[in-house]
Amino acid sequence: MSIPAEDVQATVTYRIRSYECEENGNASLQNICNFVQDTAWVGARKVKVDMQNPEDGDKSWVLLALKVEMYEYPKWRDEIHITTWPAALRKLYCHRDFIIRNDESKVIGRATSQWVLFDLGKRRPLRPPVTLKDLIPDIERGLDYNFTDKFPEFTQSDADNFFRVRQSDVDVNKHVNNVNYIEWAAEIGKEVKPAHSIHGIEVRFLSESTYGDTVTTELQHLSDTQTLHRVLRQSDGKVLSTAVFNWSPQPSV
């Protein structure tokens, strides 16, 4: 018998602050992703798989991939409510889904993510907790997507930029926070598509970056409404993340 959804779902409310918005007054996609990631930790704690207890040792969940679709962006002072739950378990990979609602309970966004449990000391993936398979409710997915599709091959750079990793970019795991890769990719995207807004992304996190690194972000046009991105470390050319952004024209004022 499936576990009741309310036993494993967690909902967190966020009020959009002015510094989390873009020029048009909408919350930025990067901050939506920050909220999603924060909600994931709240959800993991609710079902006691957050790996923050002393007996868990040097273990942590590592985000491998994230897909977000936004149908409508919240604005400054709006409240949004993000609900999350463990959605699927495939070998070592754990999937966690999200639904984003406004204050009128309208669904304005959906997301799904893929995680792996990691031994930080030995630098290797671990099997997920055996209890996790019993924590997956039999409900509709937030996004019915499992990150099995391959990205198009990156064949040319139509635009690029570079960033130096600051201390403020580094999180509690002592490497660059995942959302920074999204921010760097979005920055160059907005430079070449200023009349468009992002309505969806899929990003794969491939390797770590640390304070003092210099990274290059590159963009390749796939179509008028889709761009392919990658972030590389300049010192060795290693690809740190790849992403596909979906764009829509901004309404004329």
Disulfide bonds with the S-S distance in Angstrom:
none
